[in-house]
Amino acid sequence: MVPQNLYFGGGASSTVISPVAVGLLAIIFALIFVLPRKYVLIPVLFGAFLIPQGNVLVVAGAHLMPSRVIALGGLLLLVWVRLSSRGFLFVSRLNSMDVVFSLWAICHAAAFILLWKSSDAMFNQAGFLVSSFGMYFFLRYLIRDESDIYRVIKILAILVAINALGMLYEQVTRQNLFDFLGGVQYASAMRGGYIRSQGAFQHPILAGVFGATLMPLFVLLWKTKRSRMLAVVGLISSTVMVITSFSSTPVLAYAAGIVGICFWPMRKHMRPLRWELIPGLAAVQLIMRAPLWDLIDRADVFKVSSGHQRAMLVNNFIRQFGDWWLVGTRNNAYWGTEMWDTSNQYVQEGESGGLLAFALLIAIISVGFGRLGDARKAVEGDRKREWFFWLLGVALFANVTAFFGVSYWDQTQVAWILLLVLICAATAKAKKPDQVTESDFRTELPDDAPSLEVTSVVVRGCYESQ
């Protein structure tokens, strides 16, 4: 039977939030406006990833989850900065990732509204756009260069450690340590005799995926030799989160990260490898008796996963193309047993946004890999810098792998947006000297600063002299 709350949007009908969460959100909201830019990241990331998204404040029908409250605060700050300063909000001009992400969010919202054709749908997607645009461009404002990127990774190492300790606590007591914050189930779920820890997240799979996809970033922190202690803490904690979730998807995402790191010697030959992948998959399909996506059913690490349901989900998604391609579908729950559970980000995107939204998700991934690949080639010969871009690409690959086993719907949505912003910041200035333009060095200038033209020429000269 299809859960009734999944017919349209879901969500609480009234406020469900703990007093502790309210207090923390109030403090974080205030700190957004009083702290210096580089320090705002600390309360923002702590609030986004440690306050469970099950906390919901319902105001005039609007659902304000912790991440949405933070996104609203970020949007207000951006408006204030823009109105009170003649400088630029972002250190680099709007780029391909900004454009494709914006198109994806708008197309997704438009398709959803056209599908449901109701004022409730418009209200629902207004919240979605606030969360998406607010969090993305707020993080774009906060994260500008490599120093900000490494600061983010250090904060994430601490956050992963806190979640790992909470998930270990669940293994011992079967009680969720984050219950005092509200928004999580008190007793941990069990399957096949395993206690599936979830930490501050809404599901064990999502908790494990969060740890798995961050592992490459902690390897990056280790290789820089800046904060190896935090790097070790992050690596151990991310591994603990994967194991204690007792879910196959996090393990496969973690394994994808390891494979990506091992492919480092092949970094200069990725294009021919990608082209060879197509005939390789075709050959596998000829050998297999079942469809290629039936491999998802066989990727069952703990022998208690729902691989068969996920394989059937992809199968029905392809067979029912005519049902969802235009603006998504309302009928996926009737495609088969448990087809309402869209535990696949690609399927979820098509079913809720149609073919265009699905294609734009693929475009976001493609742009991310493309920008990182171009950046790595621009610094070829500098192994430290090459590793920097390569490991960000590995983190992206781990997410792409995780998408086959889960759709993001809690703090992991913020983690995905955060990775896209890190890619933007990392690749903004990774160009060869003859590709640098004045707009690549836009900064917030005080009233008595030199003109933008003079400043950019000086910066370019410093760049070429390195």
C-alpha positions in Angstrom: 0.0 0.0 0.0 1.3 3.5 -0.9 1.8 5.7 2.2 -0.7 8.6 2.0 1.8 11.3 2.7 3.7 10.4 -0.5 0.8 11.3 -2.9 1.8 15.0 -2.8 5.0 16.3 -1.3 4.6 14.8 2.2 5.7 16.8 5.2 4.3 17.7 8.6 0.9 19.3 8.9 1.9 21.2 12.0 5.1 22.4 13.7 7.3 19.5 15.0 10.5 21.0 16.4 12.4 20.7 19.7 13.1 23.7 21.9 16.8 23.0 21.6 16.7 23.1 17.8 14.7 26.4 17.9 17.4 27.9 20.2 20.3 26.7 18.0 18.6 28.0 14.8 18.0 31.4 16.4 21.7 31.6 17.3 22.9 30.5 13.9 20.5 33.0 12.2 22.0 35.8 14.3 25.6 34.7 13.7 25.1 34.8 9.9 24.8 38.6 10.2 27.4 39.4 12.8 30.4 37.1 12.1 33.1 37.9 9.5 32.4 36.0 6.2 35.0 33.3 6.6 33.8 32.4 10.1 30.1 32.2 9.1 30.8 28.8 7.5 31.2 27.3 11.0 27.7 27.8 12.4 26.1 27.3 8.9 27.7 23.9 8.4 27.1 22.8 12.0 23.5 23.8 11.8 22.9 22.3 8.4 24.4 18.9 9.2 23.8 18.4 12.9 20.3 19.7 13.4 18.1 16.9 12.1 15.9 17.9 9.1 13.0 16.1 10.8 12.5 19.4 12.7 9.9 21.4 10.9 8.5 24.9 11.7 5.2 25.4 9.9 4.4 29.1 9.4 1.3 30.1 7.4 1.6 26.7 5.6 5.3 27.1 4.8 7.6 24.3 6.0 10.8 25.6 7.4 13.4 22.9 8.0 16.7 23.8 9.5 18.5 24.0 6.2 15.7 26.2 4.8 15.9 28.6 7.7 19.7 28.9 7.1 19.1 29.4 3.4 16.7 32.2 4.1 19.2 33.8 6.4 21.8 33.5 3.7 19.5 35.1 1.1 18.8 38.0 3.4 22.5 38.5 4.0 23.2 38.5 0.2 20.5 41.2 -0.3 22.0 43.3 2.5 25.6 43.0 1.2 24.5 43.9 -2.3 22.5 46.9 -1.2 25.1 48.2 1.2 28.2 47.7 -1.0 29.1 48.5 -4.6 31.4 45.4 -4.7 30.6 41.9 -6.1 28.9 39.2 -4.2 31.1 36.5 -5.7 34.8 36.4 -6.3 34.4 35.1 -9.9 31.7 35.8 -12.5 28.7 33.5 -12.9 29.9 30.3 -14.5 28.6 27.2 -16.3 27.8 25.4 -13.1 25.8 28.4 -11.8 23.8 28.5 -15.0 23.0 24.8 -15.3 22.2 24.5 -11.6 19.8 27.4 -11.9 18.2 26.0 -15.0 17.8 22.6 -13.2 16.1 24.2 -10.2 13.7 26.3 -12.3 12.8 23.4 -14.7 12.3 21.0 -11.8 9.9 23.5 -10.0 8.0 24.4 -13.2 7.5 20.7 -14.1 6.2 19.9 -10.6 3.7 22.8 -10.7 2.5 21.8 -14.2 2.1 18.2 -13.0 0.0 18.9 -9.9 -1.7 22.1 -11.1 -2.5 23.5 -7.7 -1.7 26.4 -5.4 -0.2 23.9 -2.9 2.2 22.8 -5.6 3.3 26.4 -6.2 3.7 26.9 -2.5 5.7 23.7 -2.2 8.1 24.6 -5.0 8.5 28.1 -3.8 10.1 26.5 -0.7 12.2 24.2 -2.9 13.5 27.2 -4.8 14.3 29.1 -1.6 16.2 26.1 -0.3 18.1 25.4 -3.6 19.0 28.9 -4.6 19.4 30.2 -1.1 21.8 27.5 0.0 23.7 27.4 -3.3 24.4 31.1 -3.7 24.9 31.7 0.0 27.7 29.0 -0.1 29.0 30.6 -3.3 29.3 33.9 -1.4 31.1 32.2 1.6 33.4 29.9 -0.3 35.8 31.8 -2.6 39.2 30.2 -2.8 41.4 27.3 -1.7 41.7 28.5 1.9 37.9 28.5 2.2 37.8 25.0 0.6 40.3 23.6 3.1 38.4 25.4 5.9 35.2 23.6 4.8 36.9 20.2 4.7 38.3 20.7 8.3 34.8 21.6 9.5 33.4 18.5 7.8 36.0 16.3 9.5 34.7 17.5 12.8 31.1 17.0 11.8 31.7 13.5 10.5 33.5 12.7 13.8 30.5 13.9 15.8 28.1 11.8 13.7 30.4 8.8 13.8 30.4 8.9 17.6 26.6 9.2 17.7 26.3 6.2 15.3 28.7 4.1 17.4 26.5 5.0 20.4 23.5 3.7 18.5 25.3 0.4 17.9 25.8 0.0 21.7 22.5 1.3 23.0 20.2 1.2 19.9 19.2 4.8 20.9 19.8 7.8 18.8 22.2 10.3 20.5 20.7 13.2 18.5 17.2 12.5 19.9 17.5 15.6 22.2 17.6 17.8 19.1 14.4 16.3 17.8 13.6 15.2 14.3 15.0 11.6 14.4 13.5 8.4 15.6 14.6 7.5 19.1 15.3 3.8 18.5 17.6 2.8 15.7 16.2 0.6 12.9 17.2 -3.0 12.5 17.3 -5.3 9.4 18.6 -8.8 9.2 19.9 -8.6 12.8 22.0 -5.5 12.1 21.5 -2.2 14.0 21.4 0.5 11.3 22.7 3.7 12.8 21.5 7.0 11.3 23.1 9.7 13.4 21.6 13.2 12.8 20.3 12.1 9.4 16.8 10.9 8.3 17.8 7.4 7.2 20.8 5.1 7.7 21.6 5.0 4.0 21.8 8.8 3.9 24.0 8.9 6.9 26.4 6.3 5.4 26.4 8.0 2.0 27.4 11.3 3.7 30.4 9.7 5.2 31.3 7.7 2.1 31.2 10.7 -0.3 33.4 12.8 2.0 36.2 10.3 2.2 38.1 11.6 -0.9 38.1 15.1 0.6 39.8 13.9 3.8 42.4 12.2 1.6 42.9 15.6 0.0 43.4 17.2 3.4 46.0 14.5 4.2 47.9 15.1 1.0 48.2 18.8 1.7 50.0 18.1 5.0 48.2 21.0 6.6 46.0 19.2 9.1 46.8 15.5 9.0 45.3 14.9 12.4 42.0 16.2 11.3 42.4 14.2 8.0 42.9 11.0 10.0 39.9 11.8 12.2 37.8 12.4 9.1 38.9 9.2 7.3 38.3 7.0 10.4 35.0 8.7 11.1 33.7 8.5 7.5 34.6 4.7 7.5 32.7 4.3 10.8 29.6 6.0 9.4 29.7 3.7 6.4 30.0 0.5 8.4 27.5 1.4 11.1 24.8 2.3 8.6 24.9 -1.4 7.5 23.7 -0.4 4.0 25.1 -1.5 0.6 24.8 2.0 -1.1 27.3 3.7 1.3 29.7 0.8 0.9 29.6 1.0 -2.9 30.0 4.8 -2.8 33.0 4.4 -0.5 34.4 1.7 -2.9 33.9 4.1 -5.8 36.0 6.7 -4.0 38.8 4.1 -3.6 38.6 3.1 -7.2 38.7 6.8 -8.3 41.8 7.4 -6.2 43.4 4.3 -7.7 42.8 5.6 -11.2 45.2 8.5 -10.6 47.9 7.0 -12.9 45.3 7.0 -15.7 44.4 10.7 -15.3 45.8 11.7 -18.7 43.8 9.0 -20.5 40.3 9.4 -19.1 38.7 10.5 -22.4 39.6 7.2 -24.3 38.6 5.2 -21.2 35.2 6.8 -21.2 34.7 6.0 -24.9 35.8 2.4 -24.3 33.3 2.1 -21.5 30.4 2.2 -23.9 31.3 -0.9 -26.0 32.4 -2.5 -22.7 28.9 -2.1 -21.2 27.4 -3.3 -24.5 29.5 -6.5 -24.3 28.4 -7.1 -20.7 24.8 -6.7 -21.8 25.3 -9.3 -24.5 26.7 -11.8 -22.0 24.0 -11.2 -19.3 20.7 -12.8 -19.6 19.0 -10.0 -17.6 19.1 -6.2 -18.4 22.4 -4.4 -17.5 20.7 -2.6 -14.6 20.0 -5.9 -13.0 23.5 -5.6 -11.6 22.0 -3.3 -9.0 20.1 -6.4 -7.6 23.4 -8.2 -7.3 25.2 -5.4 -5.5 24.0 -6.5 -2.0 26.9 -6.2 0.4 25.0 -7.2 3.6 22.5 -9.6 2.0 19.7 -7.6 3.5 19.4 -4.7 1.1 16.6 -3.9 -1.3 18.6 -4.3 -4.5 15.8 -6.1 -6.3 13.4 -3.2 -5.7 16.0 -0.8 -7.0 16.6 -2.8 -10.1 12.9 -3.1 -10.8 12.6 0.7 -10.2 15.1 1.4 -13.0 13.4 -1.2 -15.2 10.0 0.3 -14.8 11.4 3.8 -15.1 12.7 2.9 -18.6 9.6 1.0 -19.6 7.3 3.7 -18.5 9.1 6.5 -20.3 5.9 7.8 -21.9 4.4 8.3 -18.5 7.0 10.6 -17.0 9.1 12.3 -19.8 7.1 15.5 -20.1 6.7 16.8 -16.6 7.1 13.7 -14.4 4.3 11.4 -13.2 1.9 10.9 -10.3 1.5 7.2 -11.2 4.9 5.7 -10.3 3.4 4.1 -7.2 1.3 1.9 -9.5 4.2 0.7 -11.6 4.7 -2.3 -9.3 5.4 -3.3 -5.7 7.0 -0.5 -3.7 7.6 1.6 -6.7 6.6 4.6 -4.6 10.0 4.3 -2.9 12.2 6.1 -5.5 15.5 5.1 -4.0 17.5 6.3 -7.0 18.3 10.0 -7.6 18.1 9.7 -11.4 14.7 8.0 -11.2 13.5 10.5 -8.7 14.6 13.4 -10.9 12.7 12.1 -13.9 9.6 11.1 -12.0 9.3 14.5 -10.3 10.7 16.8 -13.0 10.4 15.1 -16.4 13.0 14.5 -19.0 14.4 18.0 -19.0 15.1 18.0 -15.2 16.6 14.6 -15.6 18.9 15.8 -18.4 19.9 18.9 -16.4 20.9 16.7 -13.5 23.2 14.8 -15.9 24.4 18.2 -17.2 25.3 19.3 -13.7 27.4 16.2 -13.3 29.0 16.6 -16.7 29.8 20.3 -16.1 31.4 19.4 -12.7 33.7 16.7 -14.3 34.4 19.0 -17.2 35.5 22.0 -15.1 37.7 19.7 -12.9 39.2 18.1 -15.9 40.1 21.4 -17.5 41.5 22.7 -14.3 43.7 19.7 -13.8 45.1 20.0 -17.3 45.8 23.7 -16.7 48.1 22.8 -13.8 49.6 19.7 -15.3 53.0 19.0 -13.9 52.1 20.4 -10.5 51.3 17.1 -8.7 49.9 18.8 -5.6 47.5 20.9 -7.6 46.6 18.0 -9.9 45.7 15.9 -6.8 43.6 18.8 -5.6 41.3 18.7 -8.6 41.5 14.9 -9.0 40.2 14.2 -5.5 37.4 16.7 -5.9 36.4 14.7 -9.0 36.6 11.5 -7.0 34.2 13.0 -4.5 31.8 13.8 -7.4 32.2 10.3 -8.7 31.3 8.8 -5.3 28.1 10.9 -5.3 27.3 9.8 -8.9 27.6 6.1 -7.7 25.5 6.7 -4.6 22.7 8.2 -6.7 22.0 4.6 -8.0 21.0 3.5 -4.6 19.3 6.5 -2.9 17.7 9.8 -3.6 18.9 12.7 -1.4 16.2 14.3 0.7 17.7 15.5 4.0 21.1 17.1 4.9 22.6 15.1 2.0 20.9 17.7 -0.3 23.1 20.4 1.3 26.1 18.2 1.1 25.5 17.8 -2.7 25.1 21.5 -3.2 28.2 22.1 -1.1 30.3 19.9 -3.3 29.1 21.8 -6.4 30.1 25.1 -4.8 33.5 23.7 -3.8 34.0 22.7 -7.5 33.1 26.2 -8.6 35.5 27.8 -6.1 38.3 25.4 -6.9 38.1 25.8 -10.7 37.3 29.6 -10.8 41.0 30.7 -11.4 42.6 27.4 -12.5 43.4 28.7 -16.0 46.5 29.2 -18.0 47.9 32.8 -18.1 46.6 33.4 -21.6 43.1 32.5 -20.6 42.8 34.9 -17.6 40.5 37.8 -17.9 39.7 40.8 -15.7 36.3 39.3 -14.7 38.1 36.2 -13.2 39.5 38.5 -10.4 36.4 40.3 -9.3 36.5 41.2 -5.7 34.6 43.4 -3.2 36.4 46.7 -3.4 36.3 49.5 -0.8 35.4 53.0 -2.0 39.0 54.2 -2.1 40.4 51.1 -3.8 42.1 51.3 -7.2 40.0 50.7 -10.2 39.1 47.2 -11.3 41.2 47.4 -14.4 44.4 48.4 -12.6 43.8 45.8 -9.9 43.2 43.0 -12.4 46.4 43.8 -14.3 48.4 43.7 -11.1 46.9 40.3 -10.1 47.4 38.9 -13.6 51.1 40.0 -13.5 51.5 38.2 -10.2 49.9 35.1 -11.6 52.1 35.0 -14.7 55.2 35.5 -12.6 54.6 32.3 -10.6 
